[in-house]
Amino acid sequence: MDREDKMTGTITMDRRIDREPRIITAAPAVGADPHVYCDPYPGARGDDLVKMTCGKCGGDGLYHAPSGYVIQNPYGPRGDAIKGCFDCMGRGHRTIKVASVRARVRREVKAAIRRAAEAEQHAAAAAAHAAEEFASAWEQAHAEAARRAGLNNEPIGQPGERVKDLAGVVEVSTSIEVEGFRGGSEWKRLVVIKLDSGQVIKTFGSGAALFGTRRGDQVTVTGATVKGTSDYQGQLQTTVARLALRIDAPALRCDDIAAGDAVEYDGTWYPVLRADADGVTVQVQLGEREWTSVLRYHEITGHRREGDTT
């Protein structure tokens, strides 16, 4: 390239001579560590070209799937059409600059580093999660062991023995439809009572007294015949038949609570919005937030009627 010397006014010739880009057919250099960049073509210029076999056609330049589309044969005279590869246009190879290969290798190294970091983070998170689960399971197991250690697993009597005058609280009272003795179906009542002593008795029958019980009722067993024992979650339950009982203090029913009343749960009083057979709907307020919640009757520990401030 000619340029004029501004100091002398003479014309000099730039000594730099640009060479044509080289065609490289050698395989790229590969480093031992995928997380460290290795120059795939050391000493090569960025504009040098790498000849690579076409990955679509395998190097023969032909399109091998059914097609009626043809292209100009790059190695034949004008008008010579072949069913050639669309990716390399029938040449069987592609050329790409060394700079592009180096950029691709840098992207692969960055991706490998990112994947390694993500894998390390995932492994740490998985280890922390496993440790939390183990700690939670450990606490639950010890809590369950402590709960079972505090249970009274003594039966209330021997099979065939008649027991009476046992006070307790109804923990389960639910109706179950079973197959009838003469076909069809009938309803029976499952009642589980926890006695003041910590022992548990269970009965399943169709007596009128059983259908009159509700969860949370304070009752006295006036008579029952011991049939045997069973186990439920570590608690021994004495199964009885011909159970007779007296309700000493019934649990709250929906007829006992009306909108505007207040009920106590876990030491806090809540205003009642409505009461039905499913439970009591109360209004909960925490700061500026308000929402409704449903309390079951056996969860209620106190009741005040509307206008009662005592």
Phi, psi and chi 1 to 4 in degrees:
 res  aa     phi    psi   chi1   chi2   chi3   chi4
   1 MET       -  129.5  179.5  176.3   62.5      -
   2 ASP   -82.6  142.9  -63.8  -23.3      -      -
   3 ARG  -145.2  151.5   60.5 -174.7  177.2   87.1
   4 GLU   -98.7  130.0 -178.3  177.9   -4.5      -
   5 ASP   -75.5  118.2 -167.8  -30.1      -      -
   6 LYS   -70.2  -22.6  -66.0 -177.1  179.5  179.9
   7 MET   -81.0  -41.5  -61.2  -64.9  -64.7      -
   8 THR  -107.0  -16.9   61.9      -      -      -
   9 GLY    79.4    4.9      -      -      -      -
  10 THR   -90.4  161.1   60.7      -      -      -
  11 ILE  -104.2  126.4  -61.8  177.1      -      -
  12 THR  -117.4  165.3   60.5      -      -      -
  13 MET  -110.2  129.3 -178.2   69.0   67.5      -
  14 ASP   -65.3  126.4 -165.7  -20.4      -      -
  15 ARG   -76.1  -14.9  -62.4  -65.7 -178.6 -178.6
  16 ARG   -71.8  127.6 -176.6  174.6   61.5   86.6
  17 ILE  -116.9  117.2  -59.4  176.3      -      -
  18 ASP   -79.6  130.4  -66.7  -25.7      -      -
  19 ARG   -93.2  161.2   66.6  171.3  176.3   82.9
  20 GLU   -73.0  148.0  -67.6  -66.4  -32.5      -
  21 PRO   -60.8  138.0  -22.5   33.5      -      -
  22 ARG   -81.9  151.1  -67.6 -171.7  -61.0  123.6
  23 ILE   -98.8  118.8  -57.8  -63.5      -      -
  24 ILE  -105.1  126.0  -58.1  174.9      -      -
  25 THR  -111.1   -6.2   58.0      -      -      -
  26 ALA   -71.7  154.5      -      -      -      -
  27 ALA   -71.6  147.1      -      -      -      -
  28 PRO   -69.5  151.7   26.1  -33.8      -      -
  29 ALA   -73.4  141.7      -      -      -      -
  30 VAL  -123.3  129.0  179.6      -      -      -
  31 GLY   -78.8  160.7      -      -      -      -
  32 ALA   -74.8  -30.5      -      -      -      -
  33 ASP  -108.4  117.4 -171.7   -6.0      -      -
  34 PRO   -69.3   -9.2   25.1  -32.8      -      -
  35 HIS   -94.2    0.1  -55.1   96.6      -      -
  36 VAL  -121.2  131.7  177.8      -      -      -
  37 TYR   -68.6  134.2  173.7   75.8      -      -
  38 CYS  -128.2  126.1  175.3      -      -      -
  39 ASP   -62.9  118.8 -169.4  -10.1      -      -
  40 PRO   -67.5  -26.8   24.6  -32.9      -      -
  41 TYR  -136.4   80.5  -64.5  102.2      -      -
  42 PRO   -61.7  137.2  -18.9   31.2      -      -
  43 GLY    84.8  -12.1      -      -      -      -
  44 ALA   -83.8  150.2      -      -      -      -
  45 ARG   -79.6  159.2  -68.5 -166.8  -30.9 -172.6
  46 GLY   -65.9  -26.7      -      -      -      -
  47 ASP   -92.3    0.4   59.4  -11.8      -      -
  48 ASP   -64.3  153.0  -72.8  -17.5      -      -
  49 LEU  -109.6  139.3  -59.9  176.7      -      -
  50 VAL  -105.9  124.1  178.6      -      -      -
  51 LYS   -87.4  119.7 -174.2  176.0 -179.2 -179.3
  52 MET  -123.2  138.3  -55.8  175.6   62.6      -
  53 THR   -66.4  137.1  -59.2      -      -      -
  54 CYS   -64.9  129.2  177.4      -      -      -
  55 GLY   -79.9  -13.0      -      -      -      -
  56 LYS   -82.1  -46.3  -66.0  -71.6 -173.8  178.1
  57 CYS  -104.1   -8.0   61.9      -      -      -
  58 GLY    80.6    6.5      -      -      -      -
  59 GLY   107.8   -8.1      -      -      -      -
  60 ASP   -91.1   -8.2   60.8    4.3      -      -
  61 GLY    76.4    9.0      -      -      -      -
  62 LEU  -109.8  150.8  -60.2  177.5      -      -
  63 TYR   -95.6  119.8 -176.7   70.3      -      -
  64 HIS   -96.8   -2.6  -61.6  -81.4      -      -
  65 ALA   -92.6  160.7      -      -      -      -
  66 PRO   -61.6  126.7  -22.2   33.1      -      -
  67 SER  -167.6  146.5  173.9      -      -      -
  68 GLY  -101.8    2.9      -      -      -      -
  69 TYR   -83.5  133.3 -175.2   76.8      -      -
  70 VAL  -124.3  160.2  -65.2      -      -      -
  71 ILE  -131.4  168.5   61.6  173.4      -      -
  72 GLN   -68.6  132.2  167.5   65.9   38.8      -
  73 ASN   -69.2  116.2 -175.3   -3.0      -      -
  74 PRO   -68.9  -16.4   24.9  -33.3      -      -
  75 TYR  -108.2    4.7  -58.1  108.5      -      -
  76 GLY  -115.5  176.9      -      -      -      -
  77 PRO   -68.4  164.8   26.2  -34.5      -      -
  78 ARG   -61.8  133.3 -176.6  175.0 -177.9   82.3
  79 GLY    96.4   -9.6      -      -      -      -
  80 ASP   -79.4  106.7 -176.7   12.0      -      -
  81 ALA   -99.6  142.1      -      -      -      -
  82 ILE  -134.2  159.2   61.1  171.6      -      -
  83 LYS   -85.8   78.4 -168.3  175.1   70.8  171.3
  84 GLY   -92.0  169.8      -      -      -      -
  85 CYS   -70.3  133.3  173.9      -      -      -
  86 PHE   -76.6  -21.3  -58.3  130.9      -      -
  87 ASP   -79.9  -44.5 -161.6   41.4      -      -
  88 CYS  -103.2    2.3   63.8      -      -      -
  89 MET    56.6   39.5  -61.8  -54.0  -66.5      -
  90 GLY    85.4   -1.5      -      -      -      -
  91 ARG   -80.7  -25.1  -67.1  180.0  176.3   84.1
  92 GLY    84.9   -5.1      -      -      -      -
  93 HIS  -149.9  167.6   65.2  -88.6      -      -
  94 ARG  -133.1  154.5  -60.3  173.7   59.6 -168.2
  95 THR  -117.7  139.1   55.1      -      -      -
  96 ILE  -138.0  144.4 -176.9  172.1      -      -
  97 LYS   -69.5  148.6  -71.6 -174.8  177.2 -179.8
  98 VAL   -60.8  -35.3  170.5      -      -      -
  99 ALA   -60.9  -38.0      -      -      -      -
 100 SER   -68.4  -38.7  -61.2      -      -      -
 101 VAL   -63.5  -43.8  177.3      -      -      -
 102 ARG   -62.7  -40.0  -71.9  169.9  176.3  165.0
 103 ALA   -63.8  -39.4      -      -      -      -
 104 ARG   -64.5  -41.4 -175.3 -168.5   64.5 -159.0
 105 VAL   -64.0  -39.9  173.0      -      -      -
 106 ARG   -62.5  -40.6  -69.6 -170.3 -176.9   95.0
 107 ARG   -63.8  -40.3  -70.1 -165.8  -60.3  -91.5
 108 GLU   -65.0  -38.3  -68.1  174.3   -8.0      -
 109 VAL   -65.3  -44.6  170.1      -      -      -
 110 LYS   -62.1  -40.4  -69.1 -179.7  179.7  178.9
 111 ALA   -64.9  -39.6      -      -      -      -
 112 ALA   -64.5  -41.4      -      -      -      -
 113 ILE   -64.1  -42.0  -64.7  174.5      -      -
 114 ARG   -64.9  -42.4 -176.6  173.8   61.9 -106.8
 115 ARG   -63.8  -39.5  -72.8 -166.3  -62.7  -91.2
 116 ALA   -63.9  -40.9      -      -      -      -
 117 ALA   -65.7  -41.9      -      -      -      -
 118 GLU   -65.2  -40.8  -69.2  176.0   -7.8      -
 119 ALA   -62.1  -39.1      -      -      -      -
 120 GLU   -65.8  -41.5 -176.1  176.8   -5.3      -
 121 GLN   -64.0  -43.7  -67.4  177.2   -2.3      -
 122 HIS   -63.8  -39.7  -68.3  164.9      -      -
 123 ALA   -64.5  -41.5      -      -      -      -
 124 ALA   -65.3  -41.8      -      -      -      -
 125 ALA   -65.0  -40.2      -      -      -      -
 126 ALA   -65.0  -40.2      -      -      -      -
 127 ALA   -64.9  -41.2      -      -      -      -
 128 ALA   -65.4  -40.5      -      -      -      -
 129 HIS   -64.8  -41.4 -178.3   66.6      -      -
 130 ALA   -63.7  -38.7      -      -      -      -
 131 ALA   -65.7  -40.2      -      -      -      -
 132 GLU   -64.5  -43.7  -68.5  177.8   -0.5      -
 133 GLU   -62.9  -40.4  -74.3 -170.4  -24.0      -
 134 PHE   -65.2  -43.4  178.1   80.2      -      -
 135 ALA   -63.1  -41.6      -      -      -      -
 136 SER   -64.5  -44.3  177.0      -      -      -
 137 ALA   -63.9  -37.0      -      -      -      -
 138 TRP   -63.2  -46.1 -178.0  -89.1      -      -
 139 GLU   -64.9  -42.5  -67.1  178.3   -1.7      -
 140 GLN   -63.5  -40.4  -68.5  177.7    5.4      -
 141 ALA   -64.5  -42.8      -      -      -      -
 142 HIS   -69.0  -37.4  -79.2   71.1      -      -
 143 ALA   -64.9  -40.7      -      -      -      -
 144 GLU   -65.9  -40.0  177.8   64.6   14.0      -
 145 ALA   -63.7  -40.9      -      -      -      -
 146 ALA   -65.7  -39.1      -      -      -      -
 147 ARG   -63.2  -45.5 -177.5 -170.1   70.8   83.4
 148 ARG   -67.3  -32.6  -64.0 -165.3  176.1 -155.9
 149 ALA   -66.5  -26.6      -      -      -      -
 150 GLY   -89.9    1.6      -      -      -      -
 151 LEU   -81.0  147.7  -61.8  176.5      -      -
 152 ASN   -95.3  103.5 -173.7  -16.2      -      -
 153 ASN  -103.6   29.2  -77.2  -30.0      -      -
 154 GLU   -89.5  131.4  -68.3  -66.3  -31.4      -
 155 PRO   -68.5  153.8   24.8  -33.1      -      -
 156 ILE   -80.5   -8.8   64.0  173.0      -      -
 157 GLY   177.5  176.8      -      -      -      -
 158 GLN   -89.7  154.6  -61.6  -59.9  -41.0      -
 159 PRO   -54.8  133.4  -27.3   35.7      -      -
 160 GLY    91.2  -12.3      -      -      -      -
 161 GLU   -78.7  141.8 -178.4 -178.8   -8.0      -
 162 ARG   -97.6  125.1 -171.8   71.5  178.1  172.9
 163 VAL  -117.9  158.3  -64.7      -      -      -
 164 LYS  -159.7  170.8   61.3  179.4 -179.4  178.3
 165 ASP    55.3   54.8  -61.6  -29.1      -      -
 166 LEU  -117.4  119.2  -56.6  173.8      -      -
 167 ALA   -95.5  143.4      -      -      -      -
 168 GLY  -170.9 -170.1      -      -      -      -
 169 VAL  -125.3  136.4  177.9      -      -      -
 170 VAL   -72.8  121.5  176.2      -      -      -
 171 GLU   -99.4  -31.4  -70.9 -166.4  -28.0      -
 172 VAL  -135.6  132.5  177.0      -      -      -
 173 SER  -150.6  100.4 -178.0      -      -      -
 174 THR  -142.8  148.8 -177.1      -      -      -
 175 SER   -94.6  140.4  -63.0      -      -      -
 176 ILE  -131.6  130.8  -59.3  176.0      -      -
 177 GLU   -84.9  126.2 -173.0  177.4    8.8      -
 178 VAL  -127.6  167.2  -61.6      -      -      -
 179 GLU   -69.6  133.2 -175.0  177.4   -5.2      -
 180 GLY   -73.0  158.6      -      -      -      -
 181 PHE   -65.1  -35.9 -179.6   71.8      -      -
 182 ARG  -110.8   36.0  -65.7 -178.0  175.5   83.9
 183 GLY    90.5  172.5      -      -      -      -
 184 GLY    71.3 -148.9      -      -      -      -
 185 SER  -144.4  161.5   63.0      -      -      -
 186 GLU  -147.0  165.0   62.1  179.2   -8.8      -
 187 TRP  -105.9  136.7  -71.1   91.0      -      -
 188 LYS  -127.1  161.7  -71.7 -170.3  175.4 -177.2
 189 ARG  -114.7  126.4 -165.7   76.9  169.0  176.1
 190 LEU   -96.3  120.7  172.8   65.2      -      -
 191 VAL  -127.1  127.2  177.2      -      -      -
 192 VAL  -119.9  126.9  178.6      -      -      -
 193 ILE  -121.4  128.9  -57.9  172.9      -      -
 194 LYS   -97.7  118.0 -174.4  172.0 -174.5  178.7
 195 LEU   -76.1  162.6  -56.9  178.7      -      -
 196 ASP   -61.0  -24.7  -65.6  -16.1      -      -
 197 SER   -78.6   -7.6   61.1      -      -      -
 198 GLY    95.2  -11.0      -      -      -      -
 199 GLN   -74.0  156.7  -63.0  163.4  -62.8      -
 200 VAL  -125.0  133.9  175.4      -      -      -
 201 ILE  -120.2  150.4   62.1  175.4      -      -
 202 LYS  -136.5  141.1  176.7  178.4   69.0  174.3
 203 THR  -142.4  156.1 -172.3      -      -      -
 204 PHE  -141.8  110.8 -174.6   61.4      -      -
 205 GLY  -162.0 -171.3      -      -      -      -
 206 SER  -121.5   21.0   55.8      -      -      -
 207 GLY   -67.8  148.0      -      -      -      -
 208 ALA   -62.4  -34.2      -      -      -      -
 209 ALA   -64.2  -33.3      -      -      -      -
 210 LEU   -68.5  -40.3  -59.3 -179.4      -      -
 211 PHE   -70.5  -15.8  -77.6   91.8      -      -
 212 GLY   -86.3   -3.4      -      -      -      -
 213 THR   -89.5  154.9   59.8      -      -      -
 214 ARG  -135.8  155.9  -65.6  -67.0 -175.2  -86.6
 215 ARG   -60.6  131.7 -176.1  174.4 -178.4  178.5
 216 GLY    98.9   -9.3      -      -      -      -
 217 ASP   -65.7  137.9  -72.8  -11.1      -      -
 218 GLN   -92.9  120.3  -63.2 -179.4   13.6      -
 219 VAL  -129.9  165.2  -60.9      -      -      -
 220 THR  -126.2  123.2  -62.6      -      -      -
 221 VAL   -77.6  112.0  177.2      -      -      -
 222 THR   -87.3  -11.8   57.1      -      -      -
 223 GLY   179.4  140.2      -      -      -      -
 224 ALA  -164.8  151.8      -      -      -      -
 225 THR  -110.5  126.7  -58.7      -      -      -
 226 VAL   -72.2  130.3  177.9      -      -      -
 227 LYS  -105.1  -38.1  -69.0 -179.0   58.8  179.2
 228 GLY   171.4 -159.7      -      -      -      -
 229 THR  -135.2  157.6   59.5      -      -      -
 230 SER  -145.3  172.3   61.0      -      -      -
 231 ASP  -125.8  136.8 -178.6   88.3      -      -
 232 TYR  -138.0  110.6  178.9   72.8      -      -
 233 GLN    51.9   44.2  -65.3 -176.3   -8.3      -
 234 GLY    86.1   -7.9      -      -      -      -
 235 GLN   -97.6  122.1  171.4   68.1   64.9      -
 236 LEU   -73.6  130.0 -177.1  139.7      -      -
 237 GLN  -117.3  129.8  -62.7  177.5  -22.7      -
 238 THR   -88.9  118.6  -58.0      -      -      -
 239 THR   -85.0  130.2  -54.8      -      -      -
 240 VAL  -126.1  160.9  -60.4      -      -      -
 241 ALA  -128.5  164.2      -      -      -      -
 242 ARG    50.4   52.5  -65.2 -172.2  -68.2  -84.1
 243 LEU   -79.6  130.9  175.1   69.4      -      -
 244 ALA  -121.4  133.4      -      -      -      -
 245 LEU  -143.9  165.2   56.4   79.8      -      -
 246 ARG  -128.4  131.0  179.2 -178.2   68.4 -111.6
 247 ILE   -85.3  112.4  -60.6  177.6      -      -
 248 ASP   -85.3  -41.8  -60.2  -36.6      -      -
 249 ALA  -142.7  100.1      -      -      -      -
 250 PRO   -68.7  148.1   25.2  -32.8      -      -
 251 ALA   -71.5  163.6      -      -      -      -
 252 LEU   -62.1  138.7  -70.5  171.3      -      -
 253 ARG  -112.2  170.3  -92.1   64.9  164.5  179.4
 254 CYS   -64.8  -26.7   61.1      -      -      -
 255 ASP   -72.6  -17.2  -63.7  -24.6      -      -
 256 ASP   -86.4  -15.7  -59.7  -33.6      -      -
 257 ILE  -121.8  138.1  -57.2  175.4      -      -
 258 ALA  -131.0  163.4      -      -      -      -
 259 ALA   -60.2  136.9      -      -      -      -
 260 GLY   100.4  -19.4      -      -      -      -
 261 ASP   -72.2  176.1  -66.7   -4.7      -      -
 262 ALA  -129.5  141.2      -      -      -      -
 263 VAL  -126.4  153.6  -66.5      -      -      -
 264 GLU  -106.8  133.7 -176.3 -175.7   21.3      -
 265 TYR  -141.5  123.3  169.8   71.8      -      -
 266 ASP    54.5   39.2 -162.6   19.9      -      -
 267 GLY    84.1    0.5      -      -      -      -
 268 THR  -120.2  139.8  -55.5      -      -      -
 269 TRP   -95.7  139.0  -70.2   86.6      -      -
 270 TYR  -129.2  139.5  -60.6   95.9      -      -
 271 PRO   -71.9  141.9   24.5  -32.0      -      -
 272 VAL   -90.8  131.5  175.7      -      -      -
 273 LEU   -94.9  -40.9  -61.2  179.7      -      -
 274 ARG  -163.8  163.3   62.9  179.0  178.6  -87.5
 275 ALA  -139.2  134.4      -      -      -      -
 276 ASP  -143.3 -169.2   50.9   31.9      -      -
 277 ALA   -67.1  -24.1      -      -      -      -
 278 ASP   -81.0  -27.2  -65.1  -31.0      -      -
 279 GLY   159.3 -169.2      -      -      -      -
 280 VAL  -112.8  124.5  178.8      -      -      -
 281 THR   -90.6  122.0  -56.9      -      -      -
 282 VAL  -120.3  161.9  -61.5      -      -      -
 283 GLN  -101.1  128.0 -177.7  176.4    3.5      -
 284 VAL  -112.3  134.4 -176.7      -      -      -
 285 GLN  -130.4  129.0 -177.7  172.7    0.9      -
 286 LEU  -133.9  101.8 -179.5   62.1      -      -
 287 GLY    66.8 -124.2      -      -      -      -
 288 GLU   -90.7   -5.1  -62.0 -179.3   -7.0      -
 289 ARG   -91.1  142.1  -63.4  179.0   55.4 -161.6
 290 GLU  -136.9  141.7  -68.6 -174.9   -2.0      -
 291 TRP  -157.0  171.7   65.9   91.3      -      -
 292 THR  -109.9  152.5   61.4      -      -      -
 293 SER  -144.4  154.3 -178.3      -      -      -
 294 VAL  -109.4  126.4  177.2      -      -      -
 295 LEU  -106.5  134.8  -59.2  177.4      -      -
 296 ARG   -77.0  153.4  -56.0  -55.7  177.2 -173.4
 297 TYR   -64.0  -34.1  -71.4   98.6      -      -
 298 HIS   -73.5  -12.5   67.3  -84.6      -      -
 299 GLU   -86.6  -14.8  -61.0  174.2  -29.8      -
 300 ILE   -80.3  127.1  -61.9  173.1      -      -
 301 THR  -106.6   -4.9   56.2      -      -      -
 302 GLY  -159.6  155.7      -      -      -      -
 303 HIS  -146.6  130.6  173.1 -134.7      -      -
 304 ARG  -127.6  133.3  -72.9 -159.5  -58.2 -114.1
 305 ARG   -77.9  161.5  -63.8 -164.0  177.4  -83.8
 306 GLU   -59.4  130.4 -175.8  177.2    7.6      -
 307 GLY    89.3  -10.6      -      -      -      -
 308 ASP   -86.3  117.6 -173.7    1.9      -      -
 309 THR  -105.3    3.0   57.9      -      -      -
 310 THR   -80.1      -   58.8      -      -      -
